[in-house]
Amino acid sequence: MSSTELPFVPPANVLPKVGTVRVAEGERLRSVELPGVTLTIRSRPPAREGLPPALFVHGLGGSSQNWSALMALLDGVVDGEALDLPGFGDSPPPDDGNYSVTGHARAVIRHLDASGRGPVHLFGNSLGGAITTRVAAVRPDLVRTLTLVSPALPEIRVQRSAVPTGLLAVPGVALLFTRLTRGWTAEQRVRGVMALCYGDPGRVTPEGFRNAVQEMERRLRLPYFWDAMARSARGIVNAYTLGGQQGLWRQAERVLAPTLLVYGGRDQLVGFRMAQKAARAFRDSRLVTLPDAGHVAMMEYPETVALAFRELLDEAGELGAQRARRADRADAGGDAADEGTDESMGG
């Protein structure tokens, strides 16, 4: 992309402050500096110690907030973190300007390696689904299970409703779009995004809509917002054209981790017809289809997705292992209490 297509983006260390990011009750944010990237990490304290770690990766134009509802429902079974990909949410752009699927996957891997939290239960939505598929394929040691909600995997016949998003990848289109929509309010933009991403936008609560508008207003003040969108969209398109071992479908076949696939019947961005192909590609897969869901089932139907994930854990033997560990700790506590009683009686 030439320097004339999008406005100049200043280095991350001189970016203006544009307002704070919303943090839901029970959540906390922290910034993690890694080679070449700085990531904002959203987390929830687990319900108890010793729970297995999980990492959630959002899609194009999204942020770690997209996972807040699901993370809250799973805080009794995993120790969850959600990251803002470079250039999204509250994370500044990557130092090298690399927004490819591989570049984003590298950021996820660097975080997991640096934190020492792997192997994790890895979640991805849309672009995040492509990213986490690549992570699971090239670094199986980092992944316990893989949960993909409407993953952006290559389609031969792209839905007509997904074409405008794909056009962001074309040089100059993002700048043209910003000019054509300069008069749009944040509220108008949010309504458009929700109409595209939700099977039923009416499921969004008034509070959820207000929060989304505030976040949109914040993002539009970021000088790199459209650059991150355009380059990441181009990254998806480029990933779709890769063949051989770098092809996303070939990498899906290499994933060893038990995989949960969630597809929405009203998804306007990822074809519902791709669900069966994905179920065949991932060797150890479980498929959940939600006829009324759109592109972000974890936001529309978080309870259903949480239940499906718990069933995945149960099938993979994870929940049974957790119950056994809790029972062992309870027995150990009981034994210690008995010993203390015996000593006091003997004294």
C-alpha positions as CSV (number, residue, x, y, z in Angstrom):
1,M,0.0,0.0,0.0
2,S,1.5,3.3,-1.0
3,S,1.8,6.2,1.4
4,T,-0.7,8.2,-0.6
5,E,-3.6,5.7,0.0
6,L,-4.1,6.3,3.7
7,P,-3.2,9.1,6.1
8,F,0.2,9.0,7.7
9,V,0.2,6.9,10.9
10,P,2.6,8.2,13.5
11,P,4.7,5.8,15.6
12,A,2.9,4.1,18.4
13,N,4.9,6.0,21.0
14,V,3.5,9.3,19.8
15,L,-0.1,8.3,19.2
16,P,-2.7,10.6,20.7
17,K,-4.8,9.5,23.7
18,V,-8.4,9.1,22.5
19,G,-10.3,8.0,25.5
20,T,-10.4,4.9,27.7
21,V,-11.6,1.5,26.6
22,R,-14.6,0.0,28.4
23,V,-13.9,-2.6,31.0
24,A,-16.9,-4.7,32.2
25,E,-17.4,-5.6,35.8
26,G,-15.0,-8.3,36.9
27,E,-12.6,-7.6,34.0
28,R,-9.2,-6.0,34.0
29,L,-6.8,-4.7,31.3
30,R,-3.1,-4.8,31.1
31,S,-0.5,-4.0,28.4
32,V,2.1,-6.5,27.4
33,E,5.2,-5.5,25.5
34,L,6.6,-8.1,23.1
35,P,9.2,-8.0,20.3
36,G,7.6,-5.8,17.6
37,V,4.2,-5.5,19.2
38,T,2.4,-4.2,22.3
39,L,-0.8,-6.0,23.1
40,T,-3.7,-5.1,25.4
41,I,-4.9,-8.1,27.3
42,R,-8.4,-8.4,28.8
43,S,-8.8,-11.0,31.6
44,R,-11.2,-12.2,34.3
45,P,-10.0,-13.6,37.6
46,P,-10.9,-17.3,37.4
47,A,-13.5,-18.7,39.8
48,R,-10.8,-20.7,41.5
49,E,-7.2,-21.5,41.2
50,G,-5.8,-24.2,39.0
51,L,-8.1,-23.8,36.0
52,P,-6.6,-24.4,32.6
53,P,-5.8,-21.2,30.6
54,A,-7.8,-20.0,27.6
55,L,-7.1,-17.3,25.0
56,F,-9.7,-15.6,22.9
57,V,-8.9,-13.9,19.5
58,H,-11.4,-11.5,17.8
59,G,-12.1,-10.8,14.2
60,L,-11.7,-8.0,11.7
61,G,-12.8,-4.7,13.2
62,G,-13.5,-6.3,16.6
63,S,-11.7,-6.3,19.9
64,S,-11.3,-8.3,23.1
65,Q,-14.7,-6.9,24.2
66,N,-16.3,-9.3,21.7
67,W,-15.6,-12.1,24.1
68,S,-16.7,-10.5,27.4
69,A,-20.0,-12.3,27.6
70,L,-18.6,-15.7,26.8
71,M,-15.6,-15.2,29.2
72,A,-17.9,-14.4,32.0
73,L,-19.9,-17.7,31.4
74,L,-16.7,-19.7,31.3
75,D,-14.8,-18.3,34.3
76,G,-15.7,-21.4,36.3
77,V,-14.0,-23.8,33.8
78,V,-11.1,-21.8,32.3
79,D,-8.7,-19.0,33.3
80,G,-9.5,-16.7,30.4
81,E,-7.7,-13.9,28.6
82,A,-8.7,-12.1,25.4
83,L,-6.2,-10.0,23.4
84,D,-6.6,-7.0,21.2
85,L,-4.8,-7.8,18.0
86,P,-2.2,-5.2,16.9
87,G,-4.0,-2.1,15.5
88,F,-7.3,-3.1,17.1
89,G,-9.0,-2.4,20.4
90,D,-6.5,-0.7,22.6
91,S,-3.4,-2.3,21.0
92,P,-1.2,0.0,18.9
93,P,-0.2,-0.9,15.4
94,P,2.7,-3.5,15.0
95,D,6.1,-1.9,14.5
96,D,6.5,-3.5,11.1
97,G,3.0,-2.7,9.8
98,N,2.5,-6.4,9.1
99,Y,-1.3,-7.2,9.3
100,S,-1.2,-10.5,7.5
101,V,-2.7,-13.6,9.0
102,T,0.8,-14.9,9.6
103,G,1.8,-11.6,11.3
104,H,-1.2,-11.7,13.6
105,A,-0.5,-15.4,14.3
106,R,3.1,-14.5,15.2
107,A,1.8,-11.9,17.7
108,V,-0.5,-14.6,19.4
109,I,2.4,-17.1,19.5
110,R,4.8,-14.5,21.0
111,H,2.3,-13.7,23.7
112,L,1.8,-17.4,24.6
113,D,5.5,-18.1,24.6
114,A,6.3,-15.0,26.7
115,S,3.4,-15.7,29.2
116,G,4.2,-19.4,29.6
117,R,0.4,-20.1,29.7
118,G,0.4,-22.6,26.9
119,P,-1.0,-25.0,26.1
120,V,-4.3,-23.1,26.1
121,H,-7.9,-23.6,25.1
122,L,-7.8,-21.3,22.0
123,F,-10.8,-19.5,20.6
124,G,-11.1,-17.5,17.4
125,N,-13.8,-15.7,15.5
126,S,-13.8,-14.7,11.8
127,L,-10.2,-13.4,11.1
128,G,-9.4,-14.7,14.6
129,G,-10.5,-18.1,13.4
130,A,-8.0,-18.0,10.5
131,I,-5.3,-16.8,12.9
132,T,-5.9,-19.5,15.5
133,T,-6.1,-22.2,12.9
134,R,-2.6,-21.2,11.8
135,V,-1.4,-21.1,15.4
136,A,-2.8,-24.6,16.1
137,A,-1.3,-26.0,12.9
138,V,2.3,-24.6,13.4
139,R,2.5,-24.8,17.2
140,P,0.4,-27.7,18.4
141,D,2.3,-27.6,21.7
142,L,0.5,-24.3,22.5
143,V,-3.1,-25.6,22.0
144,R,-5.3,-27.9,24.2
145,T,-8.5,-27.4,22.2
146,L,-9.6,-25.1,19.4
147,T,-12.9,-23.3,19.2
148,L,-13.8,-21.5,16.0
149,V,-16.8,-19.3,15.6
150,S,-17.5,-18.5,11.9
151,P,-13.8,-18.9,11.0
152,A,-12.6,-16.9,7.9
153,L,-11.4,-19.9,5.9
154,P,-11.2,-19.7,2.0
155,E,-14.4,-19.9,0.1
156,I,-14.6,-20.4,-3.7
157,R,-18.0,-18.5,-3.9
158,V,-18.0,-15.6,-1.5
159,Q,-21.4,-14.4,-0.4
160,R,-22.5,-11.2,-2.0
161,S,-23.0,-9.5,1.4
162,A,-19.3,-10.2,2.2
163,V,-18.0,-8.4,-0.9
164,P,-17.9,-4.8,0.6
165,T,-15.8,-6.0,3.4
166,G,-13.5,-7.8,1.0
167,L,-13.2,-4.6,-1.1
168,L,-11.4,-2.9,1.8
169,A,-8.4,-5.0,0.7
170,V,-8.3,-3.2,-2.6
171,P,-5.7,-0.3,-2.6
172,G,-7.5,3.0,-2.3
173,V,-10.9,1.7,-1.4
174,A,-10.5,2.4,2.4
175,L,-9.6,6.0,1.7
176,L,-12.5,6.4,-0.7
177,F,-14.9,4.8,1.8
178,T,-13.7,7.2,4.6
179,R,-14.4,10.1,2.2
180,L,-17.9,8.9,1.2
181,T,-18.9,8.2,4.8
182,R,-17.4,11.2,6.4
183,G,-20.9,12.5,7.4
184,W,-22.0,9.2,9.0
185,T,-22.4,9.3,12.7
186,A,-21.0,6.6,15.0
187,E,-24.5,5.5,15.6
188,Q,-25.2,5.0,11.9
189,R,-21.9,3.0,11.6
190,V,-22.8,0.8,14.5
191,R,-26.2,0.0,13.1
192,G,-24.6,-1.0,9.8
193,V,-22.1,-3.2,11.5
194,M,-24.7,-4.9,13.7
195,A,-27.0,-5.5,10.7
196,L,-24.1,-7.2,8.9
197,C,-22.8,-9.2,11.9
198,Y,-25.9,-10.2,13.9
199,G,-28.5,-12.7,12.8
200,D,-31.0,-10.6,14.7
201,P,-29.7,-7.1,15.7
202,G,-32.8,-6.8,18.0
203,R,-30.9,-9.1,20.4
204,V,-28.6,-6.2,21.2
205,T,-29.6,-4.5,24.5
206,P,-29.9,-0.7,24.6
207,E,-26.8,-0.7,26.9
208,G,-24.9,-2.9,24.5
209,F,-25.7,-0.5,21.7
210,R,-24.7,2.6,23.7
211,N,-21.4,0.9,24.6
212,A,-20.8,0.0,20.9
213,V,-21.4,3.6,19.8
214,Q,-18.9,4.9,22.4
215,E,-16.3,2.4,21.3
216,M,-16.9,3.4,17.6
217,E,-16.5,7.1,18.5
218,R,-13.2,6.2,20.2
219,R,-11.9,4.1,17.3
220,L,-12.7,6.7,14.7
221,R,-10.4,9.1,16.4
222,L,-7.5,6.7,16.1
223,P,-5.3,7.8,13.1
224,Y,-4.5,4.2,12.2
225,F,-8.1,2.8,12.4
226,W,-8.7,2.5,8.6
227,D,-5.2,1.5,7.9
228,A,-5.5,-1.5,10.3
229,M,-8.8,-2.4,8.8
230,A,-7.6,-2.3,5.2
231,R,-4.3,-4.1,5.7
232,S,-6.0,-6.8,7.8
233,A,-8.7,-7.3,5.1
234,R,-5.9,-7.6,2.6
235,G,-4.2,-10.1,4.8
236,I,-7.3,-12.3,4.7
237,V,-7.5,-12.1,0.9
238,N,-3.9,-12.9,0.6
239,A,-4.2,-15.9,2.9
240,Y,-7.1,-17.2,0.8
241,T,-4.8,-17.3,-2.2
242,L,-2.0,-19.2,-0.6
243,G,-1.5,-22.8,-1.6
244,G,0.6,-25.8,-0.4
245,Q,1.4,-26.1,3.2
246,Q,0.6,-22.5,3.9
247,G,-3.0,-22.8,2.6
248,L,-5.5,-22.4,5.5
249,W,-7.5,-25.5,4.6
250,R,-4.2,-27.6,4.4
251,Q,-3.3,-26.2,7.8
252,A,-6.8,-27.0,9.2
253,E,-6.1,-30.6,8.2
254,R,-2.9,-30.5,10.3
255,V,-4.6,-29.4,13.5
256,L,-4.3,-32.1,16.2
257,A,-6.3,-30.4,19.0
258,P,-10.0,-31.3,19.5
259,T,-11.9,-28.7,17.6
260,L,-15.3,-27.1,18.1
261,L,-16.8,-25.4,15.0
262,V,-19.7,-23.0,15.4
263,Y,-21.5,-21.6,12.4
264,G,-24.5,-19.3,12.1
265,G,-27.3,-19.9,9.6
266,R,-27.7,-16.1,9.1
267,D,-24.0,-15.3,8.7
268,Q,-23.6,-12.7,6.0
269,L,-19.8,-12.9,6.0
270,V,-18.9,-16.6,6.3
271,G,-21.0,-19.0,4.2
272,F,-23.1,-21.4,6.3
273,R,-22.4,-24.0,3.6
274,M,-18.7,-24.1,4.7
275,A,-19.7,-25.8,8.0
276,Q,-19.6,-29.3,6.6
277,K,-16.3,-28.7,4.7
278,A,-14.8,-27.4,7.9
279,A,-16.1,-30.5,9.8
280,R,-14.3,-32.7,7.3
281,A,-11.1,-30.7,7.3
282,F,-10.5,-30.7,11.1
283,R,-9.6,-34.2,12.0
284,D,-11.1,-34.2,15.5
285,S,-14.1,-31.8,15.1
286,R,-17.5,-31.2,16.6
287,L,-19.9,-29.1,14.6
288,V,-22.6,-26.8,16.2
289,T,-24.9,-25.0,13.8
290,L,-27.2,-22.1,15.0
291,P,-29.8,-21.4,12.4
292,D,-30.7,-17.9,13.8
293,A,-27.2,-16.8,14.6
294,G,-25.1,-14.4,12.4
295,H,-21.3,-13.9,12.3
296,V,-20.7,-13.4,16.1
297,A,-22.5,-16.3,17.8
298,M,-20.5,-15.9,20.9
299,M,-22.1,-12.4,21.3
300,E,-25.6,-13.4,20.2
301,Y,-25.9,-16.8,21.9
302,P,-23.1,-16.9,24.5
303,E,-24.9,-19.4,26.6
304,T,-25.2,-21.9,23.7
305,V,-21.5,-21.5,22.8
306,A,-20.5,-21.9,26.4
307,L,-22.5,-25.1,26.7
308,A,-21.0,-26.5,23.5
309,F,-17.5,-25.7,24.8
310,R,-18.2,-27.4,28.1
311,E,-19.4,-30.5,26.1
312,L,-16.1,-30.3,24.1
313,L,-14.2,-30.3,27.4
314,D,-16.2,-33.2,28.7
315,E,-15.6,-35.3,25.5
316,A,-11.9,-34.4,25.7
317,G,-11.7,-35.6,29.3
318,E,-10.9,-32.1,30.6
319,L,-13.9,-31.6,32.9
320,G,-13.5,-35.0,34.4
321,A,-9.9,-34.2,35.1
322,Q,-10.9,-30.9,36.7
323,R,-13.5,-32.7,38.9
324,A,-10.9,-35.3,39.9
325,R,-8.4,-32.6,40.9
326,R,-11.0,-30.8,43.0
327,A,-11.9,-34.0,44.7
328,D,-8.2,-34.7,45.4
329,R,-7.8,-31.3,46.9
330,A,-11.0,-31.7,49.0
331,D,-9.8,-35.1,50.3
332,A,-6.4,-33.6,51.1
333,G,-8.0,-30.8,53.0
334,G,-10.1,-33.3,54.9
335,D,-7.1,-35.5,55.7
336,A,-5.3,-32.4,57.0
337,A,-8.3,-31.5,59.1
338,D,-8.5,-35.0,60.5
339,E,-4.8,-35.0,61.4
340,G,-5.2,-31.7,63.2
341,T,-8.1,-33.1,65.2
342,D,-6.2,-36.2,66.1
343,E,-3.2,-34.1,67.3
344,S,-5.5,-31.8,69.4
345,M,-7.2,-34.8,70.9
346,G,-3.9,-36.4,71.7
347,G,-2.6,-33.3,73.4
